[in-house]
Amino acid sequence: MTSPLHLSLPPTGAMPATPLHARFPAAPTRGVVILHEIFGPQPEIARVVERFANAGYAAVAPDLFAGRSLPVCLAQAMQAMASGTGPQIEQIRAARSWLCEQTGLQPAQVGLIGFCLGGGFALAAGSGWGAVSTNYGDVPPSEVMRGIGPVIGCYGGRDLAFRKAPQRLRERLQPLGVEPEIHLYPDVGHSFLTDGHHPIAHALAWPLMRVRYEPATAEAGWREILGFFARHLPAAGPGPRATPP
């Protein structure tokens, strides 16, 4: 296992410089790009990187908020959800390109996973990925998701803000011929898969979203996500793999 890597992809076109947090096993079998929540690239996202790396994945988490104010980032996020274009979509795809260059993995061997805001990004940027995991995020229009591959979605039944998202995901993927695998956990709310500590935000969002990490339910969800990726992402064959500089 390599040490955690911190670097920045240079800006290109409309895409700003993109800091990356990555962790690669010595011989990764698959890859994954991890999209952070509305809180940004917090320690809990670094722990998601570690979880995937320990499972044999080359894992990278791009910072989609770097160098811009939160209001600007959120405005760009809304535009990206509606159109499937924009600098953040470019950053997500650039992170995959970098991962493939460093490891020799093919794009079909790389999954995309997002949480909260990142869950919506995963769907908006999901065309052409080996598999996509969206978790308690918004659902873009059908046309934006055209070309998306297998999709798994995890939601909390007590998350009132996203209570209609599972059905909306089914309805919007149906014209594209994609049947998502959806897991609804009735006793938990928003952000139950990641163990972040944001007490003020959690308190403000509690009445509507019931934001709280739930370890037992989280582990159940993670088993489903990792199993889904294992079924849909072809594993790399044996042999040495490149590791990041």
Order of alpha helices (4+ residues) and beta strands (2+ residues): beta-beta-beta-alpha-beta-alpha-alpha-beta-alpha-beta-beta-alpha-beta-alpha-alpha
